[in-house]
Amino acid sequence: MNVYPTLTSSEQVPIDGPKIILIFVAFVGAVLLILIAKKIYYYIRYRRRYYIFPKINTTGISNTAMVISISVTIILLLTVLSAGAMGIFFRVYPGWRVTIEGILIKIGGLLFGPIIGLFIGALTDILTVALTAGMFHYGFFIIALAYGFFSGIIRVFINICKKNTALFVFLVTLLAIAVSAVASVYIMVTFDVYTLTLFTVEIVLQNWLLMTVFISFNVLLLAILWICLWIFQRNRTRLFLVDTFLFFRYTAKKLRYIRHLRYNHSCNLYSLKLLMLHSRIEKSCKKVLAYRNDLVKRIILRDNLDYSWFDAFAPVIALIVVVEPLIEVVMMPVFDQQLGGGIPLDYWITYRIFFGIVVALVNLFVVLPIFKTVRQIMKYDYRSSIVEGLSKTLIS
């Protein structure tokens, strides 16, 4: 009885672990160079300090330590409650351990940015291995780093967009398209066709089928994100429609009066006609103007809020459509194969693609509420920790 897939295509040489590590290190180095250039730009253009590493203070250190401790505690709690069974399972399949670790590592990256996210990932993985007598593997250590770093990149985009949620969703969509293209090419070149034998049932899976499932799921999530954006900004949409209605109503009346005054050069008469125009518009559109004023008050009230449900929902969806494909589809299967006892890479890619649906649900129902709660408790201001005036002290 064979529960693993039997490869039916010609053997192909996949991207191995060292190549993935080199690509990841090169990407991190490129981001560091961009941050150094940004530091120089801020100093010359704005005469302000821009920190590549967030400014050291007791609040930042305590918050980072709290995220690491919670992540390690979750692994320890699962090990203890299962009477050590989960500890053995994590030693056999370290990928599961790293996936659970990634829950809090991703939250740390969203809160503290890419650089601190790297440290949170590194310390979380090392402490978890040390305290649970787990097996250390360089590949899964890089995966933990990648969770923190790529989640921190999402934090950088949040910082760039500030409160412009529409811009953030647009940038996330572009990133998701780029990541989906990379993952799709990886799926296409890694394998062609193979047969998955589960007990007595044979299922023929092709690369285009896996790619279709992967892209369809990401498109569905992006559609949900855009629909939620429309719901979140429905007051702005309504205000735009009301302003459009008033503009065309005003323009139509104005053009009618200008047509009557085409041969009249009296400025006083023209001014009088305009005053009558405004008076008529205010009387005929009194209810519309009252509704418009109410919309403006609602928008101002929402913009003055420190937190909203969409401010937590959008980054979590960004994690699913940007970070998870890079790690779960491209990086993780290579290291799973190294410890998989000869199981083909195609099996691990298929497993990670379908397991990604479960990871997405975990992000929505576990990471989202934890992120909302922790963010409000910490009240950590990422921007103030990386940008400050030259007159302030370096350490506070």
N, C-alpha and C positions, 0 to 999 in steps of 0.2 A: 504494500500500500504506500504509494508515493504522494505526499501532500505538498511537494515542491514542484515548481514548473520544470518541464523538460525543454531545453532550448532546441529549437528546430532551425534556426537561421545560422548563417555562417558566423564563426567567431569573429568578433570585432574587438579592437583594443580600446577600452574606455579610458576616460580621464582618471588617472590614479590619484591617490591621496596627496603625495608631494606636490603635484601640479596644482591641485585645489588650494593647498596651503600657500603656495607661491602666489597664486592669483589673489587670494585673500590678503596676504601681506602687502602685495603691490597696491591693492585698492586702499588699504588702510594708510599706506605711505602717501598715496595721491591725495587723500582727504587731509592728512597732516600738512602737506604742502599748501593746499588751498587755505587751511586755517592760518598758516604762517603768513601767507599773502594777505589774508583778511586782517590779521593783526597789524601788519605794516600799514595797510590802507586806513584802518581806524586811527592809527597814531598820526598819520600825515593829514588825513582829511578832516577828522573830527577832534583831534587832540585828546583822544580817550584811549584807555587801555582795553585791549581785547585779549581775554585769557583763552589760550588753547585748552588748558586744564582749568576747570571752574575754580574760582577763588576759594582758598582754604578758610573755612570757619567752622565753628563747633556745630552749627545747625546742619551743614552739608555732611560733615563726618558722621554725625549721629543718624541722620536719615539714611545714608548709604549703608551703615552698619545694620540698621533695622531691616532693610530690604534683604541683605545677605543672610541675616540670622533667621528671618522668616522662611526663606527658601530652603536653607539647610534643615530647619526644624520640620518642614513638611516631609522631606525624605526620611528623617529619623523617625517621625511619627508613623509613617507608613511601614517602616521596618519593624518597629516595636509592636504595633497593633497586629501585624501579620505573623508575629512570633518568629521573626527572622526570615520568613519565606520571601518577602519582597527584597530583602538584602541579597539573598542568593539569586533571585531573578535579575536584579540589577547588575550582579557580577557576570551573569551569563549573557544578558542583553543590555549593555551599557547605554544603548540608544534610548531605551525607555527612561532610564534615569535622567539623561540629559534633557529629554522632552519635558519631564516634570520640573526639573530645575529651570528650564526656560520660561516657565510661567512667571516667576518673580524676576528673572533676569530681564525679560522683556519690559516689565513694569519699571525696573530700574533704569533701563535705557530710555524709556519714554519720559522719565522724570528728570534725569541728570545728563542726558546727552551721550554722544558716542564714546568719548574718552573714558568717562566714569563707568559707562556701560561695559567697556572692556574689562576694567578692574573688577566690577561686580561679577561678571561671568567667570573670570579667572579664579577669584577667591571662592565663589560658590562651588565650583567644580572641585577645587583642591580640598576644601573643607568637607564636602560631601564624601569624597573618596576616603579621606583620612578617618572620618568619624563613623563611617559605615563599613570599613574594611573592604571597600569596593576596589574594582580594578581600574587603574589609570590607563587611559589610552590617549595618545597625542591627538588623534583625529577628533574624538569627542571633546577634548579640551578646546580645540579650535572651534568646534560647534558652539560651545558655551560662550566663547569670545564673540563669535559671529552673532549670536542672539542679542548680546548687549550692544554690539557696535551698530548693527543694522537698525535695531530699535531706536538707538540714539540718533541715527540719521533722520528718522521720522520726527524726532524732537526738534532737530535743526529746521526742518521744513515748517513745523508749527511755529517756531520762533520767527522765521522769515515772513510767514503769512500773518502773524499776529492774530487779530480777530476777523480777518477776512476768510471766512469759512469756505466761500465759493472758490477762492483761489487755491486753498489747501486741497479741496476735493479735486480740482482740475489737475494740480501737480501730482496727486496720488494716482489719478487715472493715467497720466503719462508714464509714471514710474511703473505702474502695474502692467501697462502695455509692453514696456521695455523688458521687464522681468519675465513676463509670459513668453515673449519672443525668445529670450535666452533659454528658458526652460524647455520650450517647444523644440528648438534646434537641438538641445541636449538629448531630448527624448528621441528625436528622429535619427540622430547619428549613433546613438548608443546601441540600439537593437532594431530589428526589423519585424520579425514575426516569431512568436514562440507559443508553445502549448502549455497551458496550466492544467495539471492533472490533480484534481481534488477528489480523493478516494476513487470512485469509479467514473466520475464525470470529467470529460476533457473539454476545456474551454480554450478556443484559439483567440489569442489577443494579438492585435497588431499595433504598431506605433501610432498610426493615425487615430485609432480608437482611444488609446490612452490620452493622446494630445487633445482630442475632442472633449473628453470628460474633464480634463484639467482646465482647458480654456472656457468651457461652458460654465463651470463652477465659479471661475473668477469673474466672468461677465455677469453672472447672477448677483454676486456680491457687490460689484460696482453699480449695477442697476439699483440694488437696495440702498446703497450709499447715496446715489443721486436723488432717489425718491425721498429719503430722509432729509436730505438737504433742502429739497423743495418744501417739505412739511415744516422744517425748522425756519425757513425764510419766507413762509407764506405771507407774512405781514408785509415784507418788502415787495413781494410780487404783487400783492393787492395795491400797495401804494403806487407802484409803477403803473398799474392799469388805471388807477384813479387819476394820476397825474396826466397820463396819456389822454384820457377822456376830457379832462379840463382843458388841456392844451388845444386839442382839436376844436372843442366847443368855443374857446376864446378866439382861436385863429379864424374860424368860420365867421363869427360875428364881426371880428376886426376887418376882415377882407370885405365884408358886405358894406361896412361903413366907409372904408377907403374907396370903394367903387362909387359910392354916392358923393364923396368929397374929391373925386378925381379932378374936377375943374374948379374946385374951391381952394384958394390959397390962404385962407384966413386961419392962422394958427390958433387963435382963440376959439373959433368955432370947432376946429379939429379937437382941441383939448376938451371942450365941453362934450363933444360926442364920445370921446374916450371915457370920460367920467361916467356918462350915462351907460356906456357899455359895461364897465366894471360893476355898476350898481345892478344892472339887469342880470349879470352872471351870478353875483352873490345871492340875489333873490331866487333865481331859478335853480341854483346848485347849492342851496343852503344845507340840505341834508348830506349831499356829497362832500362838501367842505367839512362838515362836522365829523363825518366818518373818516375823512383824511386826517384830521387833527387827532382823532382817537388812535389811528394806526401809527402816527408819528410818536405819540406818547408810549405806545406799546414797544416800539422799536427802541426808543431811548431807554426805557426801563430794562429791556433785555440786554442791551449793550452795556449797561452799567453793572450787570451781574458779573461776579468773578468766575462763576462756573455755570455751565448748562449741560444738559444731557448730551447734546451733540458734540460738545468739546471733548467728551470722553469716548463717545461712540465712534467718531470718525478716525481717531488714531488706532483704535483696536481693529477696525476694518482694514486700515492701511497695513497693520501687521499681517493680517491674513493674506492680502493680495500682493504684498511686496516682500515681506521678510520670510514668510513661511515657504513660498515656492523656491527661493534661493537656497534655503537650508534643507527643507524636507525632500525636495525633488532633485536638486543638483548636488548638494554636499553630503547629506546624511547617507544615501545608499552606498556610496563608495566605501565609507568606513564600516557600514553594516556588513558589507561583503567580506572585509578583512577578518571579521570575527564570526562570520556566518557558517563556517565549516564547509566551504566549497559550494554553497548555494549561489547560483548565478546572480549577477548584478541586475539582470532583467526582473527577477523576482522581487528584489528589494525596491527597485524603482516603482513597480506596480503596487507593491505593498504601501509605499510611502505616498503615492498619489491618492489611493483610496483611503488611507489612514489620515490624509490631510483633511478630509471632510470631518472626521472626529476631532482633529486638532482645531478646526475652525469653530466647531460647537463649543469646545473647551474655552477658546478665546472669548466667545460671546457670553457664555454663562458662568465663567470663572474669572478670566482675566478682566473683563469689563467691570463687574461689580467691585473687585479688589482694587482696580486702578482708580475708580471713582472714589472709593473710601479712603485709600491711602493718599491720594492727591489732595483731598480736602483736609485731611489730618495734618499733613506735612506743610501745606501752603508754601511749597518751595518755588521760588521765582528764579527760573533758569537764566533769564536774560540779565538780571541784576548780578548774577554770580559770574558772568563772563565779560560784562561791559561796565566800566566805571570811569569816573573822571580822574585826571592825573593828580589832583589834590588829595585824594583819599589814600589812606595807608594800605600797604599791600596785604597785611594780615589783620583780621578783626575777630 
